[in-house]
Amino acid sequence: MAVDCNSCSFYVYDEDYEEYDCQVNMDEDDYARIMTNHRFECPYYQYDDEYKIVRKQN
């Protein structure tokens, strides 16, 4: 199952270019697999959970 970049914590808005961009420094092989294979799961995907720190504090 492929993951959606919109829910990834590394997918952030770049104000200079006014678009969203993946901030992971991945190698060319991983990037090519993601672009060519729609079923490839990104190894860097991390769910964007804003409340993760709060749960640890409780």
C-alpha positions in Angstrom: 0.0 0.0 0.0 1.5 3.3 -1.0 1.6 6.2 1.5 0.3 9.7 0.9 2.9 12.4 1.1 0.3 14.9 2.3 0.3 13.2 5.7 4.1 12.9 6.0 6.0 15.0 8.5 8.8 15.6 6.0 6.4 17.1 3.4 6.6 20.8 4.3 5.6 24.1 2.6 8.5 26.1 1.1 7.7 29.8 1.2 10.4 30.7 -1.3 9.0 28.5 -4.0 5.4 28.7 -2.7 4.9 24.9 -2.9 5.1 21.8 -0.8 8.4 19.8 -0.9 9.8 16.6 0.6 12.6 17.6 3.0 14.2 14.1 3.1 17.7 13.9 1.7 17.1 10.6 -0.3 19.4 9.1 -2.8 18.6 8.9 -6.6 17.6 5.3 -6.5 14.9 5.8 -3.9 13.6 8.9 -5.7 13.4 7.0 -9.0 11.5 4.1 -7.4 9.0 6.5 -5.9 8.5 8.4 -9.2 8.2 5.3 -11.4 6.4 2.8 -9.1 3.1 4.1 -7.7 2.9 1.1 -5.3 6.4 1.7 -3.8 6.3 2.6 -0.1 8.6 5.4 0.9 11.1 4.2 3.5 11.3 7.7 5.0 7.6 8.2 5.6 6.7 9.4 9.0 3.1 10.2 10.0 2.7 13.9 10.9 1.5 13.6 14.5 1.3 17.0 16.1 0.3 15.6 19.5 3.2 13.1 19.7 5.2 15.2 22.2 2.1 16.0 24.3 1.3 12.3 24.8 4.9 11.6 26.0 4.5 14.4 28.6 1.4 12.8 30.2 
